[in-house]
Amino acid sequence: MRTHSDLERRLLQRWLQKQEYNEDLQLLRVPFSSPGYHTTLKDVPFVHPTRESLGYAVALLDGGGEPELERACAILDRVIALQETDRSLPTYGIWSWFYEEPLGDMRPPDWNWADFCGKQLLLAVRKHEDRLPEALKERLREAVFRACEAIIARNVGPGYTNIAIMGAFVTLIAGETYGQEAFVVYGRQRLHTFYEYTMRLGAFEEYNSPTYTKVALVELSDLYAWAQSPEIKTLAAKLLRLAWGAVANHFHPATCQWGGPHARSYDTTLSASVRSFLQIALQGRVEWLTEEELAYDPQWYGSPIGCPDEVVPLFTKPSVRTHAQAFYRNEEKGIEKTASFYQTETLCIGSVSRENMWNQRRNLLAYLSGDHGTSYVWLRCLHDGYDYAAAVFTSVQQENRVLFGIGFSTNGGDTHNSLDRIRGSIEAKDLRLRFEIGGGEAKANVEQDLQGELYVTVGRHVLSIRPVFASLGETSAQWEWSREGDRLYVDCVFYSGANRTIDFESLSQAGALAICTFAEERVSCSYKLTLKDQAAFVECPAPFRGGPLRLSMRLKPSLMDTMLSVL
């Protein structure tokens, strides 16, 4: 394990001082927030979370003396008591998110909590076993075993990047710690499977996710630090090099943003937490944030997190680069997803070849720098104002130009990727495609010419949007724009009005196609559109050189896998 720096000690102590502890419940108290699924809690100001309480307990052990040890032990005991211990229940071995909401009230429970909580329990044991009471150590062992059994029973696949790694950590390290060969064998095999699956294409399936690549980097660093097996350390080191290379390639120094596309993201611009993580991992080579501004996570304390020297220049020196990377392939279904990105000194653009439009996706994302600061452009599809996961994005990108389309599946999720699938139709007051432009101090302006091309000016940059096709059934969609605070919305409106049923299965065509070009001047773009057999075929010129961009897309709504497959 690496030595803790004076900076880390200060950051850990500052973090501990900011936490609010409930002496009566022996849990951490935090403001309530929710992604809109799993928990049914609403309109509650504060909650007592299990995962965060365990993280607080480990931080107390890392940074405190005897009083902190007593509090940490009380928290560990309290959270262990909240674990499901009834083997007859499918939730055996996991925890609810909050003390206020039992597992049975969650819709649905989150099985990831076996991984998240199990890891914190293991860190408490591995880092501080000699300080813990014997009775608590036995309860920790039993709780870890239950978490391992839940992880093994669930057996997530290698495509679930962060949980695939974390589950391997929990089972492998638990097996090594407690001499349980069955756990060791499972954890080793799980990591091997993940390694082979990832290296097949050379990318994580949770591609370029600021949130979960950060998690993966922490998990792999901890696995490298705590695993006893040289073989496991070697695999972890290779995966770390892959992950850091991907992060560095997408980072845009001028805007200090993690360029897109993002398979999963909770923020459109880089959060203070992720920026702090990168600054700490770069170990003094950058100073984007002052020490007071750093948003420290105690999980980083003592973890050997560090960016390899060979990719550090990509974080600090602006350059022109372009790249395409396949990150998902299912030959049986005919689905392949490829991420493309392009960046210059002042802008970066990323897009994915095909994906659903879940609110964690950033399928078409650009960052623009200038005297006004950093602005972003994010393409969304909204059902009654919320990201519509059953919509399907298809695109092809060459440098600063993206030819894209939006279609509709008949069985995709509504607000979530998979938890609330539609059955061919939805009730809607509004359905629209949206370019959201925000960030920075420059006021974005939009104009439309007589040919219908839209020009969005943001500081020195111009986003040129050439509408190609847009309809919902026989009704043509209309483009409009509006403002909300400092954000500009440029929308393709499929429907807006009284609540009605939109029956996608009955529509022969539904969707939109457009060409967008990012430059420092207006760019008009020609195209050739062919509609045939309930599909669209579009061709437009390349922005600088080479052959034309070509895109084919199904216009008739169909099953999600069909919409994602190659036409």
C-alpha positions as CSV (number, residue, x, y, z in Angstrom):
1,M,0.0,0.0,0.0
2,R,1.2,3.5,-0.7
3,T,2.0,6.0,2.0
4,H,-0.6,8.6,2.7
5,S,0.4,12.1,1.8
6,D,-0.1,15.1,4.1
7,L,-2.6,16.4,1.5
8,E,-4.6,13.2,1.7
9,R,-4.6,13.3,5.5
10,R,-5.9,16.9,5.5
11,L,-8.6,16.1,2.9
12,L,-9.7,13.1,4.9
13,Q,-10.0,15.1,8.1
14,R,-11.9,17.8,6.4
15,W,-14.3,15.3,4.9
16,L,-14.9,13.7,8.3
17,Q,-15.6,17.1,9.9
18,K,-18.3,17.8,7.4
19,Q,-20.3,14.6,8.0
20,E,-23.5,14.6,10.1
21,Y,-23.8,11.6,12.4
22,N,-27.0,10.5,14.1
23,E,-26.0,9.2,17.5
24,D,-29.4,7.6,18.1
25,L,-29.5,5.6,14.9
26,Q,-25.7,5.2,14.7
27,L,-25.8,6.1,11.0
28,L,-24.8,8.9,8.7
29,R,-27.5,11.5,8.0
30,V,-27.5,13.0,4.5
31,P,-29.9,15.1,2.3
32,F,-32.2,12.8,0.3
33,S,-31.6,12.4,-3.4
34,S,-32.9,9.9,-5.8
35,P,-32.3,8.9,-9.5
36,G,-36.0,8.2,-9.8
37,Y,-35.9,4.4,-9.5
38,H,-35.3,1.7,-6.9
39,T,-36.4,3.9,-4.0
40,T,-40.1,4.8,-3.5
41,L,-39.3,7.6,-1.0
42,K,-40.4,11.1,-2.0
43,D,-40.4,14.5,-0.4
44,V,-38.2,13.5,2.6
45,P,-35.5,16.0,3.5
46,F,-33.0,13.6,5.0
47,V,-32.2,9.9,5.0
48,H,-29.7,7.5,6.7
49,P,-28.0,5.5,3.9
50,T,-26.4,2.1,4.5
51,R,-23.6,2.3,1.9
52,E,-22.5,5.8,2.8
53,S,-22.6,5.0,6.5
54,L,-20.2,2.1,6.0
55,G,-17.9,4.4,4.0
56,Y,-18.0,6.8,6.9
57,A,-17.1,4.0,9.3
58,V,-14.0,3.0,7.3
59,A,-13.0,6.7,7.0
60,L,-13.2,7.0,10.8
61,L,-11.0,4.0,11.2
62,D,-8.6,5.4,8.6
63,G,-8.3,8.8,10.2
64,G,-9.3,8.6,13.8
65,G,-8.2,7.5,17.3
66,E,-10.1,5.7,20.0
67,P,-13.3,7.9,20.0
68,E,-13.6,7.4,16.3
69,L,-12.9,3.7,16.6
70,E,-15.9,3.4,19.0
71,R,-18.2,5.2,16.6
72,A,-17.0,3.2,13.6
73,C,-17.7,-0.1,15.4
74,A,-21.2,1.1,16.3
75,I,-21.9,1.9,12.7
76,L,-20.6,-1.4,11.5
77,D,-22.8,-3.2,13.9
78,R,-25.8,-1.2,13.0
79,V,-25.5,-1.7,9.3
80,I,-24.7,-5.4,9.6
81,A,-28.0,-5.7,11.5
82,L,-29.8,-4.2,8.4
83,Q,-28.6,-6.9,6.0
84,E,-31.2,-9.4,4.8
85,T,-30.4,-12.8,6.6
86,D,-33.4,-14.8,5.5
87,R,-32.1,-17.4,3.0
88,S,-35.6,-18.0,1.7
89,L,-35.8,-14.5,0.3
90,P,-34.3,-13.4,-3.1
91,T,-32.8,-10.4,-1.3
92,Y,-30.7,-12.5,1.0
93,G,-27.3,-10.9,1.6
94,I,-28.1,-7.4,0.4
95,W,-29.2,-4.1,2.1
96,S,-31.7,-1.4,1.4
97,W,-30.5,2.0,0.4
98,F,-31.9,3.8,3.4
99,Y,-32.8,3.0,7.0
100,E,-36.1,4.7,6.3
101,E,-37.0,2.2,3.6
102,P,-36.9,-1.6,4.2
103,L,-35.9,-3.8,1.4
104,G,-39.5,-5.0,0.8
105,D,-40.6,-1.4,0.1
106,M,-38.0,-0.8,-2.6
107,R,-39.2,-1.0,-6.2
108,P,-37.1,-3.0,-6.9
109,P,-34.3,-3.6,-4.4
110,D,-30.8,-2.9,-5.6
111,W,-28.6,-6.1,-5.7
112,N,-25.5,-3.9,-6.2
113,W,-25.6,-3.2,-2.5
114,A,-24.1,-6.6,-1.8
115,D,-21.1,-5.4,-3.8
116,F,-20.9,-1.9,-2.5
117,C,-21.5,-2.7,1.2
118,G,-19.5,-5.9,1.0
119,K,-16.5,-4.1,-0.1
120,Q,-16.6,-1.5,2.7
121,L,-16.9,-4.3,5.3
122,L,-13.9,-6.1,3.8
123,L,-11.8,-2.9,3.8
124,A,-12.6,-2.4,7.5
125,V,-11.3,-5.9,8.2
126,R,-8.3,-5.8,5.9
127,K,-7.1,-2.4,7.0
128,H,-8.0,-2.4,10.7
129,E,-8.5,-6.0,11.9
130,D,-6.1,-5.7,14.8
131,R,-8.2,-2.8,16.2
132,L,-11.7,-4.4,16.0
133,P,-13.4,-6.3,18.9
134,E,-13.5,-10.1,18.4
135,A,-17.3,-10.3,18.5
136,L,-17.6,-7.6,15.8
137,K,-15.0,-9.4,13.6
138,E,-17.2,-12.5,13.7
139,R,-20.3,-10.5,12.7
140,L,-18.3,-8.9,9.9
141,R,-17.2,-12.3,8.6
142,E,-20.8,-13.6,8.6
143,A,-22.0,-10.4,6.8
144,V,-19.2,-10.6,4.2
145,F,-20.1,-14.3,3.5
146,R,-23.8,-13.4,3.0
147,A,-22.8,-10.6,0.6
148,C,-20.5,-13.0,-1.3
149,E,-23.3,-15.6,-1.6
150,A,-25.6,-12.9,-3.0
151,I,-23.0,-11.8,-5.5
152,I,-22.4,-15.3,-6.7
153,A,-26.1,-16.1,-6.9
154,R,-26.7,-13.0,-9.0
155,N,-23.6,-13.6,-11.1
156,V,-23.7,-10.5,-13.3
157,G,-22.1,-10.6,-16.7
158,P,-18.8,-8.9,-17.8
159,G,-20.8,-6.1,-19.6
160,Y,-21.7,-4.5,-16.3
161,T,-18.3,-3.0,-15.9
162,N,-18.1,-1.6,-12.4
163,I,-20.1,-4.3,-10.7
164,A,-18.3,-7.1,-12.6
165,I,-15.0,-5.7,-11.1
166,M,-16.4,-4.9,-7.6
167,G,-18.0,-8.4,-7.3
168,A,-14.7,-10.0,-8.3
169,F,-13.0,-7.9,-5.6
170,V,-15.4,-8.8,-2.8
171,T,-15.5,-12.5,-3.5
172,L,-11.7,-12.9,-4.2
173,I,-10.5,-10.8,-1.3
174,A,-13.1,-12.4,1.1
175,G,-11.9,-15.8,0.0
176,E,-8.2,-14.9,0.6
177,T,-9.0,-13.2,3.9
178,Y,-11.0,-16.0,5.4
179,G,-9.5,-19.0,3.6
180,Q,-12.6,-19.7,1.6
181,E,-11.4,-21.4,-1.6
182,A,-14.8,-21.4,-3.3
183,F,-14.9,-17.6,-3.1
184,V,-11.4,-17.3,-4.4
185,V,-12.2,-19.6,-7.4
186,Y,-15.3,-17.6,-8.2
187,G,-13.6,-14.2,-7.9
188,R,-10.6,-15.3,-10.0
189,Q,-12.9,-16.7,-12.7
190,R,-15.1,-13.6,-12.7
191,L,-12.1,-11.3,-13.2
192,H,-10.7,-13.6,-15.9
193,T,-14.0,-13.5,-17.7
194,F,-14.2,-9.7,-17.4
195,Y,-10.6,-9.3,-18.7
196,E,-11.2,-11.6,-21.7
197,Y,-14.5,-9.9,-22.5
198,T,-13.0,-6.4,-22.3
199,M,-9.8,-7.1,-24.2
200,R,-11.8,-8.7,-27.1
201,L,-12.7,-5.2,-28.2
202,G,-10.3,-3.2,-26.2
203,A,-12.8,-1.2,-24.2
204,F,-15.2,-1.4,-21.3
205,E,-18.8,-2.0,-22.2
206,E,-19.8,0.9,-19.8
207,Y,-17.8,2.9,-22.3
208,N,-16.1,6.1,-21.3
209,S,-18.3,6.7,-18.3
210,P,-17.0,9.5,-16.0
211,T,-18.9,8.0,-13.1
212,Y,-18.2,4.4,-13.6
213,T,-14.8,4.5,-15.2
214,K,-13.8,6.3,-12.0
215,V,-15.3,3.5,-10.0
216,A,-13.5,0.9,-12.1
217,L,-10.2,2.7,-11.6
218,V,-10.7,2.7,-7.9
219,E,-11.8,-1.0,-7.8
220,L,-8.9,-2.1,-10.0
221,S,-6.4,-0.1,-8.0
222,D,-7.7,-1.7,-4.8
223,L,-7.7,-5.1,-6.3
224,Y,-4.1,-4.6,-7.3
225,A,-3.3,-3.5,-3.8
226,W,-5.1,-6.2,-1.8
227,A,-5.0,-9.3,-3.9
228,Q,-2.4,-11.9,-2.9
229,S,-2.2,-13.6,-6.3
230,P,0.5,-12.2,-8.7
231,E,-1.7,-13.4,-11.6
232,I,-4.6,-11.2,-10.3
233,K,-2.3,-8.2,-9.8
234,T,-1.1,-8.6,-13.4
235,L,-4.7,-8.6,-14.8
236,A,-5.6,-5.6,-12.7
237,A,-2.5,-3.7,-13.9
238,K,-3.3,-4.4,-17.6
239,L,-6.9,-3.3,-17.1
240,L,-5.8,-0.1,-15.3
241,R,-3.5,0.8,-18.3
242,L,-6.5,0.3,-20.7
243,A,-8.8,2.4,-18.5
244,W,-6.3,5.3,-18.1
245,G,-5.6,5.3,-21.8
246,A,-9.3,5.7,-22.6
247,V,-9.8,8.5,-20.1
248,A,-6.7,10.4,-21.3
249,N,-7.7,10.0,-25.0
250,H,-11.1,11.5,-24.3
251,F,-10.0,14.3,-22.0
252,H,-10.1,17.8,-23.6
253,P,-7.6,20.1,-21.9
254,A,-9.0,23.4,-23.2
255,T,-12.4,22.9,-21.6
256,C,-11.2,20.6,-18.8
257,Q,-14.0,18.2,-19.8
258,W,-14.2,14.4,-20.2
259,G,-15.2,14.3,-23.9
260,G,-18.0,12.1,-25.0
261,P,-19.8,9.9,-25.8
262,H,-20.6,8.6,-22.4
263,A,-22.3,5.2,-21.9
264,R,-23.4,6.3,-18.5
265,S,-23.2,9.7,-16.9
266,Y,-25.1,11.6,-14.2
267,D,-23.7,15.0,-15.1
268,T,-23.3,16.8,-18.4
269,T,-20.2,18.8,-17.4
270,L,-17.5,17.2,-15.3
271,S,-18.5,17.0,-11.6
272,A,-16.2,18.3,-8.9
273,S,-15.8,14.8,-7.6
274,V,-14.5,13.4,-10.9
275,R,-12.3,16.4,-11.6
276,S,-10.9,16.1,-8.0
277,F,-10.2,12.4,-8.6
278,L,-8.3,13.1,-11.8
279,Q,-6.3,15.9,-10.2
280,I,-5.3,13.7,-7.3
281,A,-4.5,10.8,-9.7
282,L,-2.3,13.1,-11.8
283,Q,-0.2,13.7,-8.6
284,G,0.7,17.3,-8.9
285,R,0.9,17.7,-12.7
286,V,-2.3,19.8,-12.9
287,E,-4.0,22.2,-10.6
288,W,-7.5,22.7,-11.8
289,L,-8.9,23.0,-8.3
290,T,-7.4,24.5,-5.1
291,E,-7.1,22.3,-2.0
292,E,-10.3,24.0,-0.6
293,E,-12.2,23.2,-3.8
294,L,-11.2,19.5,-4.0
295,A,-14.2,17.2,-3.5
296,Y,-12.5,14.3,-1.7
297,D,-13.9,10.8,-1.5
298,P,-12.5,8.8,1.5
299,Q,-12.6,5.7,-0.7
300,W,-9.5,7.0,-2.3
301,Y,-7.5,7.1,0.9
302,G,-4.6,4.7,0.7
303,S,-5.6,3.4,-2.7
304,P,-2.7,3.3,-5.2
305,I,-4.6,5.5,-7.7
306,G,-2.2,7.0,-10.2
307,C,-2.2,7.9,-13.9
308,P,0.5,6.3,-15.9
309,D,3.2,8.7,-17.0
310,E,2.9,7.9,-20.7
311,V,-0.7,9.3,-21.0
312,V,-0.2,12.4,-18.7
313,P,0.4,14.8,-21.7
314,L,-3.0,14.0,-23.1
315,F,-4.5,15.7,-20.0
316,T,-2.3,18.8,-20.3
317,K,-1.4,19.5,-23.9
318,P,-4.2,20.5,-26.4
319,S,-4.0,18.5,-29.7
320,V,-6.1,17.5,-32.7
321,R,-7.1,13.9,-32.6
322,T,-9.8,11.6,-33.8
323,H,-10.7,8.0,-32.9
324,A,-13.3,5.4,-33.2
325,Q,-13.7,2.4,-30.9
326,A,-16.1,-0.5,-31.0
327,F,-17.2,-1.3,-27.4
328,Y,-20.1,-3.7,-27.8
329,R,-20.7,-6.5,-30.2
330,N,-23.4,-9.1,-30.3
331,E,-23.0,-11.1,-33.5
332,E,-26.1,-13.2,-32.9
333,K,-28.4,-10.1,-32.8
334,G,-26.4,-8.2,-35.4
335,I,-25.6,-5.3,-33.0
336,E,-22.3,-3.4,-32.8
337,K,-21.8,-0.1,-31.0
338,T,-18.9,2.1,-31.9
339,A,-17.9,5.4,-30.2
340,S,-16.4,8.2,-32.3
341,F,-14.8,11.4,-31.1
342,Y,-13.0,14.3,-32.5
343,Q,-11.2,17.2,-30.8
344,T,-9.3,20.3,-31.6
345,E,-7.8,22.9,-29.3
346,T,-11.1,24.6,-28.8
347,L,-13.8,21.9,-29.2
348,C,-14.5,18.2,-28.8
349,I,-17.4,16.1,-30.2
350,G,-18.3,12.6,-29.4
351,S,-21.1,10.3,-30.7
352,V,-22.1,6.6,-30.5
353,S,-23.2,4.6,-33.6
354,R,-26.4,3.2,-32.0
355,E,-27.8,3.3,-28.5
356,N,-31.0,3.9,-26.5
357,M,-31.7,7.4,-25.1
358,W,-31.8,6.6,-21.4
359,N,-31.0,9.7,-19.2
360,Q,-27.6,8.3,-18.3
361,R,-26.6,8.2,-22.0
362,R,-24.6,11.0,-23.6
363,N,-24.9,9.8,-27.2
364,L,-24.1,13.0,-28.9
365,L,-22.1,15.4,-26.7
366,A,-19.9,18.4,-27.5
367,Y,-17.8,20.8,-25.5
368,L,-16.9,24.3,-26.8
369,S,-14.3,26.6,-25.3
370,G,-13.8,30.3,-25.7
371,D,-13.6,33.6,-23.8
372,H,-17.1,32.9,-22.5
373,G,-15.9,29.7,-20.7
374,T,-17.0,26.2,-21.6
375,S,-20.4,25.4,-23.2
376,Y,-21.9,22.0,-23.9
377,V,-24.3,20.6,-26.5
378,W,-26.2,17.5,-25.5
379,L,-28.8,15.7,-27.7
380,R,-31.8,14.3,-25.8
381,C,-35.2,12.8,-26.5
382,L,-37.9,13.8,-24.0
383,H,-41.3,12.2,-23.2
384,D,-43.3,14.8,-21.1
385,G,-40.0,16.5,-20.2
386,Y,-38.0,13.4,-19.1
387,D,-35.4,11.5,-21.1
388,Y,-37.2,8.8,-23.1
389,A,-35.2,5.5,-22.9
390,A,-37.3,3.8,-25.6
391,A,-36.0,6.2,-28.3
392,V,-33.0,4.9,-30.3
393,F,-30.1,7.0,-31.5
394,T,-28.2,6.0,-34.7
395,S,-25.3,8.0,-36.1
396,V,-22.1,8.1,-38.2
397,Q,-19.4,10.8,-37.4
398,Q,-16.5,12.1,-39.3
399,E,-14.4,14.7,-37.5
400,N,-16.7,17.7,-36.8
401,R,-19.8,16.4,-38.6
402,V,-22.4,13.9,-37.3
403,L,-25.2,12.5,-39.4
404,F,-27.7,11.0,-37.0
405,G,-31.3,9.7,-36.6
406,I,-33.7,9.0,-33.8
407,G,-36.2,6.1,-34.1
408,F,-38.6,4.5,-31.6
409,S,-38.7,1.0,-30.1
410,T,-41.8,-0.7,-29.1
411,N,-40.5,-2.4,-25.9
412,G,-37.7,-0.1,-24.6
413,G,-37.8,1.5,-21.2
414,D,-39.7,4.8,-20.6
415,T,-37.8,6.6,-17.8
416,H,-35.3,3.8,-17.2
417,N,-33.2,1.5,-19.3
418,S,-35.0,-1.6,-18.3
419,L,-37.2,-1.1,-15.2
420,D,-40.3,0.3,-16.9
421,R,-40.6,-1.1,-20.4
422,I,-43.4,0.1,-22.6
423,R,-45.8,-2.2,-24.4
424,G,-46.0,-0.7,-27.8
425,S,-47.5,2.6,-26.8
426,I,-47.3,5.5,-24.3
427,E,-49.5,8.2,-22.9
428,A,-48.0,11.6,-23.7
429,K,-48.6,15.3,-23.6
430,D,-45.2,16.0,-25.3
431,L,-42.6,14.1,-27.3
432,R,-39.6,15.9,-28.7
433,L,-36.0,15.7,-29.7
434,R,-33.8,18.4,-28.1
435,F,-30.4,20.0,-28.5
436,E,-29.7,21.4,-25.1
437,I,-27.0,24.1,-25.1
438,G,-25.7,25.4,-21.8
439,G,-22.7,26.3,-19.7
440,G,-20.4,29.2,-20.0
441,E,-21.3,32.9,-19.9
442,A,-22.0,33.5,-23.6
443,K,-25.6,33.7,-24.6
444,A,-26.3,31.2,-27.4
445,N,-28.3,32.5,-30.3
446,V,-30.2,30.6,-33.0
447,E,-31.2,31.6,-36.5
448,Q,-33.0,29.7,-39.3
449,D,-32.6,30.3,-43.0
450,L,-35.1,29.9,-45.8
451,Q,-34.0,26.3,-46.4
452,G,-34.8,25.4,-42.8
453,E,-31.2,25.0,-41.7
454,L,-30.6,26.1,-38.1
455,Y,-27.4,28.0,-36.9
456,V,-26.7,28.1,-33.2
457,T,-23.9,30.5,-32.3
458,V,-22.1,30.0,-29.0
459,G,-19.1,32.3,-28.6
460,R,-16.7,31.7,-31.5
461,H,-18.4,28.4,-32.5
462,V,-21.4,27.7,-34.7
463,L,-23.5,24.6,-34.5
464,S,-25.1,24.1,-37.9
465,I,-28.2,21.8,-37.9
466,R,-29.6,20.6,-41.2
467,P,-33.0,18.9,-40.7
468,V,-33.4,16.0,-43.1
469,F,-36.6,14.2,-42.0
470,A,-39.0,14.3,-39.1
471,S,-42.4,12.8,-38.6
472,L,-44.7,10.9,-36.2
473,G,-46.8,8.8,-38.5
474,E,-48.2,11.0,-41.2
475,T,-47.7,14.2,-39.2
476,S,-44.5,16.1,-39.8
477,A,-42.5,17.2,-36.8
478,Q,-41.6,20.9,-36.4
479,W,-38.4,22.6,-35.2
480,E,-38.6,25.4,-32.7
481,W,-36.4,26.9,-30.0
482,S,-36.8,28.4,-26.5
483,R,-34.8,29.4,-23.5
484,E,-34.8,28.3,-19.8
485,G,-32.4,30.3,-17.6
486,D,-29.0,30.2,-19.2
487,R,-29.9,27.2,-21.5
488,L,-31.0,27.3,-25.1
489,Y,-33.3,24.5,-26.4
490,V,-33.5,23.7,-30.1
491,D,-36.3,21.1,-30.4
492,C,-37.8,18.9,-33.0
493,V,-41.4,18.5,-31.7
494,F,-43.1,15.3,-32.6
495,Y,-46.2,16.1,-30.5
496,S,-47.2,18.7,-28.0
497,G,-50.8,19.1,-26.7
498,A,-53.5,17.3,-24.8
499,N,-52.6,13.9,-23.3
500,R,-53.0,11.2,-25.9
501,T,-52.0,7.7,-26.7
502,I,-49.1,7.3,-29.1
503,D,-49.3,3.8,-30.5
504,F,-45.9,3.1,-32.0
505,E,-46.8,-0.3,-33.2
506,S,-49.5,1.2,-35.5
507,L,-47.1,3.7,-37.1
508,S,-45.4,3.0,-40.4
509,Q,-42.8,5.7,-39.8
510,A,-41.7,7.7,-36.8
511,G,-38.4,9.5,-36.2
512,A,-36.1,12.2,-37.2
513,L,-32.8,12.6,-39.2
514,A,-30.5,15.5,-39.2
515,I,-26.9,16.6,-39.9
516,C,-25.0,18.7,-37.4
517,T,-21.6,20.3,-38.0
518,F,-19.5,22.1,-35.4
519,A,-17.2,24.9,-36.7
520,E,-16.2,28.5,-36.3
521,E,-18.5,29.6,-39.1
522,R,-21.8,28.6,-40.6
523,V,-21.7,25.5,-42.7
524,S,-24.5,24.5,-45.1
525,C,-24.7,20.8,-45.8
526,S,-26.4,19.1,-48.7
527,Y,-27.8,15.6,-48.5
528,K,-29.5,12.8,-50.4
529,L,-32.5,11.1,-48.7
530,T,-34.1,7.9,-49.9
531,L,-37.2,6.4,-48.2
532,K,-37.7,2.8,-48.9
533,D,-39.3,-0.2,-47.2
534,Q,-40.1,1.7,-44.0
535,A,-36.5,2.8,-43.7
536,A,-34.4,5.9,-44.5
537,F,-31.1,6.0,-46.3
538,V,-29.2,9.3,-46.1
539,E,-25.9,10.4,-47.6
540,C,-24.1,13.7,-47.1
541,P,-20.6,15.1,-47.9
542,A,-17.7,14.5,-45.5
543,P,-16.6,17.8,-43.8
544,F,-13.1,18.0,-45.1
545,R,-12.0,15.0,-47.2
546,G,-12.8,11.4,-48.0
547,G,-16.0,9.7,-49.1
548,P,-19.5,10.7,-48.0
549,L,-21.1,9.9,-44.7
550,R,-23.9,7.3,-45.1
551,L,-26.6,6.3,-42.6
552,S,-29.4,3.8,-42.8
553,M,-32.2,3.7,-40.2
554,R,-35.5,1.9,-39.6
555,L,-38.4,4.3,-39.6
556,K,-41.1,1.8,-38.5
557,P,-40.9,1.3,-34.7
558,S,-39.9,-2.2,-33.7
559,L,-38.3,-4.1,-30.9
560,M,-35.3,-2.5,-29.3
561,D,-32.9,-5.2,-30.5
562,T,-34.2,-4.8,-34.0
563,M,-33.8,-1.0,-33.9
564,L,-30.3,-1.4,-32.6
565,S,-29.2,-4.0,-35.2
566,V,-27.5,-3.2,-38.5
567,L,-30.0,-2.5,-41.3
